[in-house]
Amino acid sequence: MLRALAVDDERPSLEELLYLLNADPRIGSAEGAGDATEALRRINRALQSGPGGPEAIDVVFLDIHMPGLDGLDLARLLTGFAKPPLVVFVTAHEDFAVQAFDLKAVDYVLKPVRKERLAEAIRRAAELRDSAPLVPVPIPVHEPDPDHIPVELGGVTRFVAVDDITHAEAQGDYARLHTDRGSHLVRIPLSTLEERWRARGFVRIHRRHLVALRHIGELRLDAGTVSVLVGSEELQVSRRHARELRDLLMRRPTS
């Protein structure tokens, strides 16, 4: 019997998928999550309890387009676990099938979901669960040196220079690192990065944002609100961090 987790930000779609899953005799239990961050917390608990534990998950039925962390982001993160659950994408979009199977998805089911098509995906997941699956190589969690941080791109681990990171954004227990060339999601809380990079000139400006002082182009004051310009992006500064930020910018060396 498979233990399933369905993830979809649209409540009607989630309820319909859970109904179909619970109607299949091969599904022992099916839970729902309304976004990928909630799903990650649930999967983390499952992995901590172990494959035979009461909170174990065998397969995740995953939507792609969701606010914040999307389904592809979540699937990439799961490749970094030693024994992740299987993934079946359930989506209204045909365009991401190649990326999905590159991430070792079991199946790619299009909405509206047909009972027969979902049953085939469940059959594949059950067969893989009962066989000896390939175990992905874990992505390193800790930095090999203080000047770089490992990120996963299409199944390849690369190292981004910390000096190239303009700011980091909290996404649940994860952080999205922004550079001039794009962004990368890492399995490290923003609070950990704040502590690790404080000596490198990173400062917390908001509960969601950690910014490199050297990449701040402007400090803006408007009707009592404070914001900073980092590249082309304007980021809000919370009141509790505004005074410290102004003091740090005033002391920042100028060239």
Secondary structure in CASP SS format (residue, H / E / C, confidence):
PFRMAT SS
TARGET T0000
AUTHOR 0000-0000-0000
METHOD secondary structure of the structure
MODEL  1
M C 1.00
L E 1.00
R E 1.00
A E 1.00
L E 1.00
A E 1.00
V E 1.00
D C 1.00
D C 1.00
E C 1.00
R H 1.00
P H 1.00
S H 1.00
L H 1.00
E H 1.00
E H 1.00
L H 1.00
L H 1.00
Y H 1.00
L H 1.00
L H 1.00
N H 1.00
A C 1.00
D C 1.00
P C 1.00
R C 1.00
I E 1.00
G E 1.00
S E 1.00
A E 1.00
E E 1.00
G E 1.00
A E 1.00
G C 1.00
D C 1.00
A H 1.00
T H 1.00
E H 1.00
A H 1.00
L H 1.00
R H 1.00
R H 1.00
I H 1.00
N H 1.00
R H 1.00
A H 1.00
L H 1.00
Q H 1.00
S H 1.00
G C 1.00
P C 1.00
G C 1.00
G C 1.00
P C 1.00
E C 1.00
A C 1.00
I C 1.00
D C 1.00
V E 1.00
V E 1.00
F E 1.00
L E 1.00
D C 1.00
I C 1.00
H C 1.00
M C 1.00
P C 1.00
G C 1.00
L C 1.00
D C 1.00
G H 1.00
L H 1.00
D H 1.00
L H 1.00
A H 1.00
R H 1.00
L H 1.00
L H 1.00
T C 1.00
G C 1.00
F C 1.00
A C 1.00
K C 1.00
P C 1.00
P C 1.00
L E 1.00
V E 1.00
V E 1.00
F E 1.00
V E 1.00
T E 1.00
A C 1.00
H C 1.00
E C 1.00
D C 1.00
F C 1.00
A H 1.00
V H 1.00
Q H 1.00
A H 1.00
F H 1.00
D H 1.00
L C 1.00
K C 1.00
A C 1.00
V C 1.00
D E 1.00
Y E 1.00
V E 1.00
L E 1.00
K C 1.00
P C 1.00
V C 1.00
R C 1.00
K H 1.00
E H 1.00
R H 1.00
L H 1.00
A H 1.00
E H 1.00
A H 1.00
I H 1.00
R H 1.00
R H 1.00
A H 1.00
A H 1.00
E H 1.00
L H 1.00
R H 1.00
D H 1.00
S C 1.00
A C 1.00
P C 1.00
L C 1.00
V C 1.00
P C 1.00
V C 1.00
P C 1.00
I C 1.00
P C 1.00
V C 1.00
H C 1.00
E C 1.00
P C 1.00
D C 1.00
P C 1.00
D C 1.00
H E 1.00
I E 1.00
P E 1.00
V E 1.00
E E 1.00
L E 1.00
G C 1.00
G C 1.00
V E 1.00
T E 1.00
R E 1.00
F E 1.00
V E 1.00
A E 1.00
V H 1.00
D H 1.00
D H 1.00
I E 1.00
T E 1.00
H E 1.00
A E 1.00
E E 1.00
A E 1.00
Q E 1.00
G C 1.00
D C 1.00
Y E 1.00
A E 1.00
R E 1.00
L E 1.00
H E 1.00
T E 1.00
D C 1.00
R C 1.00
G E 1.00
S E 1.00
H E 1.00
L E 1.00
V E 1.00
R C 1.00
I C 1.00
P C 1.00
L H 1.00
S H 1.00
T H 1.00
L H 1.00
E H 1.00
E H 1.00
R H 1.00
W H 1.00
R H 1.00
A H 1.00
R H 1.00
G C 1.00
F E 1.00
V E 1.00
R E 1.00
I E 1.00
H E 1.00
R C 1.00
R C 1.00
H E 1.00
L E 1.00
V E 1.00
A E 1.00
L H 1.00
R H 1.00
H H 1.00
I E 1.00
G E 1.00
E E 1.00
L E 1.00
R E 1.00
L E 1.00
D E 1.00
A C 1.00
G C 1.00
T E 1.00
V E 1.00
S E 1.00
V E 1.00
L E 1.00
V E 1.00
G C 1.00
S C 1.00
E E 1.00
E E 1.00
L E 1.00
Q E 1.00
V E 1.00
S C 1.00
R H 1.00
R H 1.00
H H 1.00
A H 1.00
R H 1.00
E H 1.00
L H 1.00
R H 1.00
D H 1.00
L H 1.00
L H 1.00
M H 1.00
R H 1.00
R C 1.00
P C 1.00
T C 1.00
S C 1.00
END
